Amino acid sequence: MQQPLSISSLDKWLVPPLPRKSSSLLKVPEALTCQHLANNLQDVFFTLFILVTIAVLFVIRALQHKDLLGADGKPCWPIIVAKGSGNHSRAI
């Protein structure tokens, strides 16, 4: 038999259930869960491809300027990093 719907029973019926507390100590953001990554695999691979391409281009450009010396005769790493990142302005 069905019980009649009253205001108090409607309130209980319409309220969402309380969220369950996770038993793990480490909370993983939803964007890093296996299910989310599996659903967005194409985006993950595209992002990794772009990041690897940028890193390879940076290393190639930095290696082209590895012989750049500062005033003291030692390699000038800030200028090498700037040139590797594509900044062609003169620092000195």
Secondary structure as UniProt FT lines:
FT   HELIX           7..14
FT   HELIX           30..32
FT   HELIX           34..39
FT   HELIX           41..64
FT   TURN            65..67
FT   TURN            71..72
FT   HELIX           77..84
FT   TURN            85..86
//
